[in-house]
């Protein structure tokens, strides 16, 4: 369980880092702290648990059951060693014992238990102790406070270490009160190694997936960008990215009725109508797979004809026009190069004397190298150049 929690903590950390890298600003930050806390705490408990592995602390009920059933034996302490671990300021010790049951052959076993400092003298090598054989057929024993000099043990002879065979190590896990061995769902030994590795891998990946799932669109875009351009973050001015942004807007508000679409390297913004009718307009921003409403536009439209359908823009031709403009001039597409699409200004008429943005949709972009600047206007449907100004 502790190791499972440790890998969940690692998943929180890794998933948070992934979300921060591929997702919008602030993504994943909420998982770093808890992940660090969970993994560090579980890691320390894991280390502590490893040092305490194999401790034999049978329940009093199991010890009484062994005594009532006559499974009491005389044992000799062959060796005593302290593990270096202390529990409640008392040393965790390993005792090698040679056990001579009242019936049957002697055997050697290992007892790993906490021995109070005040009782260390009672478990020094050569000392005899009365023990309870916890479960028939198993080497597990528990020290008893009974007198090893009692008459019942006067004829019991404990053989030499060399005559008692190899040390039989108790299997980790211990016993329940009824004498049945506790078995973990996945074995703790070498046989369960594959199962444990699979479980921990699944927990780690499931935790990462749970964090990344809300940012799955950002992940897909990052994978596309790595495959196509070798960069983690997608250039949001590319047609692929702007199409994604328009699709997200349509899914959110149910239409693509906009006044302006602006494409920057890291995000796309819209001035979109609140509904399919009316002039109320909101600002939206799309970056790394996430669309956010930034509230009403600063300047609201005055004419229904200012709107156009964002999905009708020929983004491939607009982006091609931007690239073509760089190849035909001394300017390059830089990180701060942007383009935006809106309706062109219409010439004033007798019936409508003021110029309004009710013409055909056009894309505008420009370049500036610090010494010169140039601005382009192209048809948003055909990509054909309309005007250039310097």
Helices and strands as residue ranges (DSSP letters): H 2-22, H 29-51, H 60-68, E 72-87, E 90-101, E 107-115, G 117-123, E 128-133, E 141-143, G 151-153, G 161-163, E 167-168, G 190-192, H 193-212, G 213-215, H 216-229, H 239-253, E 257-263, E 268-273, E 281-287, E 290-296, G 304-306, E 308-309, G 310-312, H 315-327, E 339-345, E 357-368, E 373-379, E 385-389
